[in-house]
Amino acid sequence: MAFEPVLTRNIHRPDSGTIEGYLAAGGYQGLRRALKEFSPGQLVEEVKNSGLRGRGGAGFPTGMKWGFLPKTRDKPRYLCVNADESEPGTFKDRLLIEKDPHLVLEGIILSAYAIESSLAFFYIRGEFHEGYRIFQKAVQEARAKGFLGTNILGSGFSLDIIIYRGAGAYICGEETALLESLEGKRGYPRIKPPFPAIVGLYGCPTIINNVETLANVTLIAERGAAWYASIGRPPKNTGPKLFCLSGHVKRPGVFEAPLGVPFLELLNEHAGGMQHSDRPLKAAVPGGSSMKILPASKCDVLMDFDALAAAGTSLGSAGGIVMDTSTCMVTALLNVARFYAHESCGQCTPCREGTGWFVKILSRLERGDGRPEDVGLLTGIASNIEGNTVCPFGEAIAWPVESYVRVFREEFEEHAKRKACPMKTTAVR
Amino acid sequence: MTIPVRPETDRKIDELLTVYPMKGSALLPALYLVQEEKGHLSEESMEYVASKIGLSAAFVAGVVSFYTMFHRKPVGRHHIQVCRTLPCALSGSDDLMAHLKGRLGIVDGETRSDGAYSLVSVECLGACDRAPFIQINDEEHGPVDPAKMDEILKRLEPR
């Protein structure tokens, strides 16, 4: 059966993004259906049955996450939308927000109904100026048509939404840092437990879902869990997925495919293959810069949560970064390390100090001042960071360091031995 | 204290205080409002926002310094942000940065003395399919090579 793109079905319409265009394409039918046919609890079950796993990076089952809310109703519940897309190599939520905001908004309304929340927050990365304007307009349109506000479509369910702009901090994509930021503070991740479902925004039970996750909820409400669960690699890797490809490819972009699509199909068919015909693939990161790197020889993998875990890496945010043979891995890792050193919130010592050390050591290796023991020092620091920080940011830098050095150890050692970079580099120093 | 912002900005901040379940959330949007008017966030502005929301000036300064989009010093009329993270780096962002430094006569992180331009390299802007990618104020451009950059500069300050 041929795969039918559904997350991106509207993005090429000339009226994409407007409510008229969205309604003309059958939009808000899922909401109408769900408000009539499902109780909130039944909608949670439907999402559980679909097998939907979070599209933000961790791949946690969405319905199960919703199920962690306390049964008591003494406090308000909040839905927070994580639109703080910042993982290097990832630009799929941006596409949804800018090109089909109502697909996302319908998913928000449905999800708020399912978790019985009457106030949702849309936390959008500050740099997404265009997305902010577009989403604001979408909210106004939806309110004017009665999809938001009091007694939505006569169902008795009411929902308002507040759009909140981040202000430039990668860490605020981590869900508890996002909550802190939303409360008007520095984005310091919180210690878990308690999990946000119990103690979240303003101390109240809170569900945080990624933009693409919520767009998937729209599809599930529209076509049902059984349809959804038949896509991809059931039972644990179901549904359509947006994959980003950037770096040394001919046509970088966002491509929709079922979960479990082969990486080489994304690279060669969707992204048009390598950028330069005389420079073959050297390595790729499948899921954003914080995931472990795969050498070309191991890139024959399926792109889903479990297949990539079995291959020793992760799907992450599905932000694939492709590097050809002109790439110096020391320079590439230095670039990645500098990102994390810049973005570390500074709360935990291993991460704050370790990221700075990485930049120092990698800089001297690349410059030609490296020492033979530097290569082991890198992996030693990585293992001291991993598991020793409040949030997964520690892993987000420990994993690339560990994997780049493991996979390309000779290249790192060569830098130290020759006291020079043996490559012509394409990445920034 | 005297109010360092225009009356309508002050009024908008009063409105913000009623929007959120807890008023602390008004901080980031209030800072944006003041920065929009003033161009940057001076100590006086931060003290003003702190007193509006009922926070200490030190707390507000701590928040301002955490986020890259809040400017503690004036930036240029055209604030050029060049993404330098891996996908942009693989696509030539270092060449673009070198070109811009030469064209504008300023270094990374500097504002030109005539106030026309400021230049800063930034981390991933989430547009890796348009690498190398830049933002000028809230406008997006990509992919940008040195020739395209020259065209953009000509449009910004024709002379």
Interface residues (C-beta under 8 A of the other chain):
Chain A: P76 E85 S86 E87 P88 G89 T90 F91 R94 L119 R125 G126 E127 F128 H129 E130 I162 Y164 R165 G166 A167 G168 A169 Y170 S181 L182 E183 G184 K185 R186 G187 Y202 C244 L245 S246 G247 H248 P252 G253 V254 S289 G319 I321 M323 T327 A332 N335 V336 F339 H342 E343 C345 T426 A427 V428 R429
Chain B: V19 Y20 P21 M22 G24 S25 A26 L27 L28 P29 L31 Y32 I53 G62 V63 F66 Y67 T68 M69 F70 R84 T85 L86 P87 A89 L90 S91 G92 S93 D94 M97 E123 C124 L125 G126 A127 C128 D129 R130 A131 Q135 D138 E140
